[in-house]
Structures are given as C-alpha cells and as structure tokens.
C-alpha cells in the first residue's frame, strides 16, 4: 500500500502519465473529449471555484471523512482529497465512477479517494453517521422530484451529528433559464409535462426544498446575514459590482430568513446537522 499523500496547497497537477492515458481513453470511449476544459480540465476549474467552500471558509476538511454525492468526473473528489479529506465518491452512473477513479489516480490522490457505484441513492451502503461532511455539487437537480425527499433523508442518515452538507451549483427553479443546459423557461414547465420535452432531465429545485428536506439543520450560510456566501463568491472570482448586488440582496432577504444563495441562478447553501446542546438559525 502506498504512503498517504500530504494535503496539496497548490493546484493539483497530473502526476501519473499512465493513469492520464487511461483517463483520456476512457473519456473517449464514453463520448467525451478529454481536452474539453469541462472534462480533462475540470479539476482546475473546481480548484478555482468549489475549493473555497471547503478550504477553511467555515471548517477545514483535512482528515475528515467526506462523501462526494454524485461524483461526475471526479473534479470535486480530487479537490477534497488534495485538501486532505478521506473521500468516498459515489454516482449512479458507472462511467462517472470509472472516470473519477482514473482522475484521482492521474492526480496522485488515489489513496484518499474511494469510488463506488451506488445505483440506488435512497439506500446507500454506509453506516449511520459514517461521514463528517457531504458534498452535493451540481447533482441534486438531476434527481427525479418524487425521489428527492427520500434521497435527502438517506444523506441525513449517513451524516454524523454536527456534520455539514455543502450544496453548490444546484440549478434554481426560481430562475427563467436553467443554468446547466441554458434552456429558457424550462424551470417553469410543470414537472408532469417534462416528458414531452427532449433533452436530459434537469429538474431544478426550489431552495426551500433543500433547506427543509434534510431534516433538522442549521443554515450556516444564513449566519452573519449571508456574508459567508458573499465571501465565498468573492474567492471564486466574482467582480466587485456583483458582490455589491449580492450584499444588497442579503440585506433584503435577511429579515425573511433567507440569503442570496437562495435566489441566485444556482443555489449555494451550507447546512449543519443539529446535535444535543447545539444552536441553529431557528
């Protein structure tokens, strides 16, 4: 068994040429271009963006057991491992699981990333409270609406008390344009009619479905009047004028018990599972 890697403080780079070759071959076999920045370069994008949600913004992931729920191509899983987490990366789609494993290998963090194909995420093969943090990055909007509640309860089951759920990049049904596909007005089509529209099913969700669906959680991102979300967006590279708009939105939404992460085109939310003696947001 190889020695555990040390947490990486600079952007992860491809370290294993053979694993890189196998990653590229696998991507092509499944119909993806490995030179596409959203395929071969996805780790770089996540380093510049989602890393900031886990890198001491609210808690460090170093040494923590983290579930990457819906690992896609492994971009976030690699970043979490690079930051020192012990990652379990799962997906309902076997090609994504294979590519995540190869992505971890080529970036030299395979000893920190366990990959699993989990076809039914309403019944995951994990013990109660097995994880300290769950990452849901651009995934919850792909779950059929009739299954979302059961999936949220299962995520809650495998998360320990005081653990965190980090929700990023989730398409917001309040917006007229679905962010992943760019399709206008699809968010407003009644769900029973979606079957009559071609294209991949992206259901989008309302922010309150995520806020309440996991159970009894504190909305950490609501604290300090939503400043956490503004700071996160600033670290991700948001311009000064947009930050001013976000801050102004927080001042309006705060008295309503919300923050700007509820109303942006993609939902951003950090939830903490309550425990005995804990405090929450009410």
Steps between C-alpha positions, in 0.01 A plus 500: 500500500637844410571763759214750551545819305550829679229765452572707189512878547550580132275396209506123440690403187507182294772283657445157347543483122362146471186587700463813288510287185238265641282795607513645152422164338208447737361848430512441125338158540204664671471778245684785675792708378780473759633838385170670579554729802185349655654152473879490517520846653213468746730459801660836420158667487396347832828610658426860404136480611358230729827464692417816689186342646716238674826684563448653845201713396292343777697188594808316379448164327849380587480152651120487472295220348315660209231360272508644149138440403482483121868503408456562123856506358666527839593868495374577849617163636856576389485846656367365830775237507761763413381700802557197722155338523434126490250492215236247404379594150176346374280526194202319348677495162786244469702699239521794741628272775767360266610845387512627858729213599731572207490875567611439859777268378636743244507781757680284756227493767358150444594399856252759628210427261280191519257469208172308506216444256179550700201447269241579770586810704189456715681203658875557518742231627630707790457493877295758688709811558796370297594839354593839642416695186295439185574692180208546258650685205267546200318174564172536689325649197547171313302298754138435395276719719308201638828354635664818632351481850610138548850581376526794740395282793762243402770767485390610846527140625864457397607842634611522861369757748654842448600391150467731201321482166653732240267573208655667196400563141145368535270633230244734658141452383425863578702611196363515143814344349622158610869558562651167394321466167438869429138419409262789557174453693558127562502565874140618470370197310279291734688185593235259364554658156881466494473166320379681188817710473819349350838514670648378825276528803615787720221559745634801692382548857354771719739615775253420776494137382869480585480710816236281666528164326797363693340539842604705801795705377644843568559718194860604562496717189222710657726606784654847487213597265626285216850648496646149471345463153630839386849415627485166320398662171779757539756221539355336190578814304173694502545862396461791742171627351342157522615465860327829575179364348533180704556698820197717428288191436609359835376813678158454340480124548638485854176604678320230297732230635684459169825602334621561147591133458125430483430728205811479281476303173667208676430430867784522753433381853698365796293300748611357834325209664384590845605310809437507873578841642532646150390836374330564173340767293150446632 
